[in-house]
């Protein structure tokens, strides 16, 4: 997927779309999600897996333009303190894919 396509994604996407963005095969992506080792937080809604696009973009080093006056730094600091989201996203991805 191109950066323009990634930036145009809706707020929440299905796991297949996230897999394509990360160039992860379908079976691998679903296996990682099921084991709780997907490189970004995965939401389980009934039988469906969903990924927050902002988390995926951050992992990929892309960010949407924030409206002026937005408090994105406070939100980023909040995520850094979250145990499931802490650490370097690229490092988490390489660790997961190396397993």
C-alpha positions in Angstrom: 0.0 0.0 0.0 1.2 3.5 -0.7 1.5 6.2 1.9 -1.4 8.0 0.4 -3.5 4.9 0.6 -2.5 4.4 4.2 -3.3 8.0 5.1 -6.7 7.7 3.5 -7.8 4.7 5.6 -10.7 5.1 8.0 -10.1 5.3 11.8 -10.5 1.6 12.3 -9.7 -1.1 9.8 -10.0 -4.9 9.5 -7.1 -7.2 10.1 -6.7 -8.1 6.4 -6.1 -4.4 5.5 -3.6 -4.1 8.4 -1.9 -7.3 7.2 -1.6 -5.8 3.7 -0.1 -2.6 5.1 2.5 -4.5 7.0 3.1 -7.0 4.2 2.1 -9.9 6.5 0.3 -12.9 5.1 -3.3 -13.5 6.2 -2.5 -16.7 8.2 0.5 -15.1 9.9 -1.5 -12.0 10.8 -4.5 -13.9 12.2 -2.1 -16.2 14.1 -0.3 -13.2 15.7 -3.6 -11.6 16.6 -4.9 -14.8 18.2 -1.7 -15.1 20.2 -1.8 -11.4 21.3 1.5 -10.7 19.5 0.3 -8.5 16.6 2.7 -5.5 16.3 -0.1 -3.1 17.1 -3.1 -3.3 19.4 -5.9 -5.5 18.0 -9.5 -5.1 19.0 -11.6 -8.2 19.1 -15.3 -7.4 18.3 -17.2 -10.6 18.3 -15.6 -12.8 15.7 -13.9 -9.8 14.0 -10.5 -8.3 14.5 -10.0 -4.6 14.1 -6.9 -2.3 14.2 -6.8 1.4 15.1 -5.4 3.0 12.0 -3.5 5.7 14.0 -1.5 2.9 15.8 -0.7 1.3 12.4 0.4 4.6 10.9 2.6 5.3 13.9 4.3 1.9 13.6 4.9 2.6 9.9 6.3 6.1 10.6 3.4 7.9 9.1 1.1 10.3 10.8 -1.9 12.2 9.8 -1.9 16.0 10.0 -3.3 17.1 13.3 -5.7 20.1 13.3 -4.2 23.2 14.9 -4.8 23.3 18.6 -4.8 19.5 18.9 -3.3 17.9 21.9 -1.5 15.1 20.1 1.6 15.2 22.4 -0.6 14.5 25.5 -2.2 11.6 23.7 1.2 10.2 22.6 2.5 10.4 26.2 -0.6 8.6 27.3 0.2 5.7 24.8 3.8 5.6 25.9 2.7 4.8 29.4 0.4 2.0 28.3 2.2 -1.4 28.8 0.8 -2.9 25.6 1.8 0.1 23.5 5.2 0.9 25.1 8.5 0.7 23.4 9.7 1.3 19.9 7.1 0.1 17.4 9.6 -0.8 14.8 11.5 -2.9 17.4 8.2 -4.7 18.4 7.5 -5.5 14.7 10.9 -6.9 14.1 10.7 -9.0 17.3 7.3 -10.4 16.3 8.3 -11.2 12.7 11.6 -12.8 13.9 9.7 -15.3 16.0 
